[in-house]
Structures are given as structure tokens and as C-alpha cells.
Amino acid sequence: WVTIPETHGISTLRSEAESGKAFGITHALIPGNWEGRPGSLEGGAPNYPRNIGDAAKSLKDVDVTPGITVDPLISGGGSDAWIAKSVDGCSWVNPADASGREYIRKRMRKLVDQGFGFIVIEESQIPDEILLAFNLSRAQAARLAFDIAIEAAGSNSVSVLPKTSAQLNCVRDEWLAAASAVSRMVEYGVGAAAVRLNAADSANLDDMTLLAMRLWRGPIEFVGAPPRKFQGQIAGLFGGKPLDARAQDGNNKA
């Protein structure tokens, strides 16, 4: 998918999405800065419309699948039985509480119903003291949030993925290392999170780097659109099945 820096808005994303179609990208991701008020599920002016479903429609109008970045644990309100407030005034939902879980599920379902074709779960900024109050570790809370989002997506063919935390440059060995690291996991059905590539960096592409990129078995997040003269090369990444990659140990004679 293609996305944009968090300092930009829907008009920039729509433009980049249209450019991305020329080299085979058919998905566009709204980054995590879209809410006007944390937990409101409403867009913030001037970058996004208040009804964030209008942003999804804007991307669909240029024939790309819209995606959205969200933290399921932050809330716009709720019951004191399963909500805790941090010192900055933000409200956080306890995903281990049955009512809190249902609240999160309905909120994620709202995004699905507004037309988003995939949801990217960002690493929550829930404070440690709130986790302590919920008697949860950060890993437990993250796992619960992810599972609830998958449940909300249901059978609507809406994918739920973690936000990328890895950025690769247009360097052959970086892509080879990433591909070999996840190849066996992918063979056993474990999905890989996206890796991020700054599109402007694609000016450094060469044939060996492109070949290494084809070995990568997960999503790629492009920030912006590559220069026009490299669009054909990038399109080749999406023209067929990825190549299989496995790490090799040259010293092992077995």
C-alpha cells in the first residue's frame, strides 16, 4: 500500500494513491494522525473530514482499497467499570473486561462499516500505570486489541495487520536479510508485518536490489510514489508470485 507522512491529509493521500496505481499499488493507508480528538473516530480538520467514512469513499473513488491506522485501546468515553483515564485526560479501555471488549469490537466494526478494506493496528501509547490498573502486560493488551479487531472484521474480507516498525532502504543486503528472516514463518502461515520504503529512495534501485525485494514475502508500505522512470521496475514486484527465500549457511556441509 501507499501512505503519507502524518503531517499531510486525505487530499495528498488520494493524489499519491492515484500515482501508485500506475505501478500496481491498489491500497492506500490513512496514517494515525487522522482523529480530531483521540478516541473519537472522527476526522480532524483541515486534513480529514469529520465523517472519516467520507475519506474512505474519496479513496474508493480513485479505485483503491482504503485502509486506516487505529489504536483500539483509546476511547472517546465509556463506563468507569472498564475505562481508566491517564493524566493527559485520555480514556483507555480494558480489553480484558467483557464490556470493554464489546465496546472495542463495536468501534472497530464501525470503521469496517464505513468502508475501510483493511485496518492497521498501531502500537498503543497506553500508559504503564493504566496497564497496571487493568492487571495486564503491554503484550497482553496488544494481543487482545488485535484479536478484537480481527473479530470485528468478521467475514467481510477485511484484513487486520500490525503497523510497520521496520524501514528498509534500497540496499540489496537489507532486503535479503529481511526476506530470509521471515521466509520459514510465512511457509507455516505466520504473516509478516509490512516493511516501509521511502519512495524517493527508489531512485537507487538496481536489478539485484529489485530481485532481493521480490524475495520479501510480506506487505510493502510505500511512503509517497516512486519517480516516474522507476514505476515500471516497481510494477514488476507485483507482477507475479514472490520468489521463495531461505537463509543459507555456507559453512554447513550437511
N, C-alpha and C positions, 0 to 999 in steps of 0.2 A: 504494500500500500504506500501511498504518498501522504505526507503530513507536512506541517509547517511549524516554525518556531512559535512559542507561546505568546509572543508579542504581536502576532498577527491574528486575523479573524477569518470569517467564513468566505468573504469575497476573495481573499488571497488563496484559500484552500481550494475553492471552486476553480480558480484560474489554474492552479498547479495540477488539479485533478484532470482538467481538460488537456493540459500539456502531457500529462502522464499516459493518457490513453494512446498517444502516438507510439509509445514504446511498450505497450502491453500491460500497463498497470490499470486495473479496473476497480480498485478500492481506495478510499480516501478516509483518513482518520482525523477527527477533531481532537486536538490535544487537550490537556487537562485544565486549561485556563478559562473554559467556556462559561462556568457558572457565575452569575452576578453576585450571588450570596452563597457561601459554602453550604452544600446540602439541599439547596432549593430546587435543583433540577430545572432551573430557569436560566436562560442565557443572559449574559451581561452585555449591556450596551457600551460602546457602539459596535463591538466586534461580532456579537452574536444576537439573533433575535430572542426576545423573551421566551417565546414558544420554540424550544430547541428542535421540535419536530419540523419547523419551517427550514431549519438548516439542513436536516436530513433530506427534505424534499428538494432543496436547492441543488444538492449533490446528485440526487437521483435524476434531476432534470438534464444533467450532462452525462447520463448513462454510466455512473459509477456507483458502487455499493458504499453507502455511508457507514462509518464507524465512529464510536465515541469513547473517550477515556473517562473513567469514573472511579471514585473511591466509594465502595458500597457502605463503608462503616461510618461515614459522616452523615449527619442527619439535619433536616430542617425543623425537627421537633419530635414529639413523642411522649410516651409515658415515663415518669420518673422511675418506674419499676424496671425499665430496661434501657434507659438513657442516662448518660453522665456528661456533665459539662466540664470542659477544660478551662483554664484560667483566661484563655483568649476569647471565651464566650461561645466556642463551637460545641455542638452537641454530637455525641458519639453513641452508636447503637451497639448493644451487647449481642453479638451474633450467636451466642450460645443459649440465649433465652428464647423460648418458643415464640413469644410475641414479637421479640426483636427480629428474629429470623424471618417471620412472616412480613414484617414491615420492610425489611431489606428486599425480600422477594418481590413485593408489590412495586417497589421503586424501580428495581431492575426491569420488571415486566413493563413498566410504563415506557422505558426507553425502547424496548422491543416494539411495543405498540405504536410508538412514534415514528417507526420506520427504519431504525438502525439495523444494519445487517450483521454487524459484529461489535462486540464490546471488549474494550481493553481495560483490564483492572490494574490501576496504578498502585504502587506501594503506599500503604496508608501512613499518614502522618499522625495517627492516633498516639497520644502521649503515653509514656510508660505508666504514669500514675492512674490513667483510665484503665489500662490493661490490668493493672494490679487490682483495681476495684472490681473488674469483671472476672478476676481469677483466671486470666488467660495469658499465655505467652504470645509474643508477636507472631510467631509462626502459626500457632493455633488459630488466632484471629484471622490471619491472612488466608489460611486454608478454608475456614468456614465461609469467609466472604466470597471466595472463588467458587466454592460448591453451591452456595445460594444463587449466585449469578448464573451458573450453569443450569440449575433447576428452573430459574425464571425464563431462561431462553427456551426451555422445553423442546418441543418437536418442530420449532419454527425455522430450523436450519440456520440459526444464529450462533455464530462461533463466539466463544469466550476465551480470551488469551491474556497472558500477563503482559504488562508494559515492558518494553525492552529496556535493559540496563547496559547493553553492550554496544559499543560503536566500533566498527571496523573501518579502516582506511583502504584505499585502493592499492593494497600491498598483497602480493600473491601469498606469502607465507602466513599472513594473518588469516586469510580465508581457508587455507589448508588446515591450519590448526583448529579453527572453529568447526570445520566440516568433520574432521576426524574425531573431535571431542564428542559429537552428538550422534555419529553415524550408527553406532550399535544401539543406542537408546531408541532411535527412530525405527530401526528394524523391529524392535519389540513393542512398537506402538506408543512410545513415550514422545509426546510432542515437544518440539523445541520452540522457545520464545524467539521473537524476531530479533534480528541484528539491525542496527541503524547504519545507514550510509549517507553521508552528506553528498547530495547530488553534484554539487560544484566540484567535488573531489574526483568525479568520474572522468575529468579531463586527463587523468593519469592512467586510464585503463590501457592495458595491452592484452595480447591474445592469451598469455599464460595466466594473467590475473582473471580474465573472463572465464577461462577453463576452471580455475580454482573456485570461482564463485558458483559455477554450475554444480560443484560437489556439495555445496551447502544444502541441507535438507530441511530448512525451516523458512519462515517468512523473512522478507527483507523490508525494512522501513526506509523509504527514501525521503529525505528532508529536501523538498523542492524537486524540480525537474532537471535532469541532466542537460548539458548543452546539446543543441540540435544535432551536431555532427556525430554524437555518440549514441543517439537514440536507437539506431539500427543494431548496434552492439548490445545495448541493454535489452532490446526486444528479444535477442537470441537466448537470454536467460530464461524466458518464459515460453519458449517455443516447443518444449518437449519435457520429458521426464528428467529429473535431476540425475546426475551420474552418481553411482554408488562410490562411497569413500570409506576406507578403513585405515586406521593408523597402522603403520608398519614399523617393526623393529629390525633394522638392518643387521644387528648383531645376533639375532635369534636364528639359528640354523634349522630349527625344527620345521 
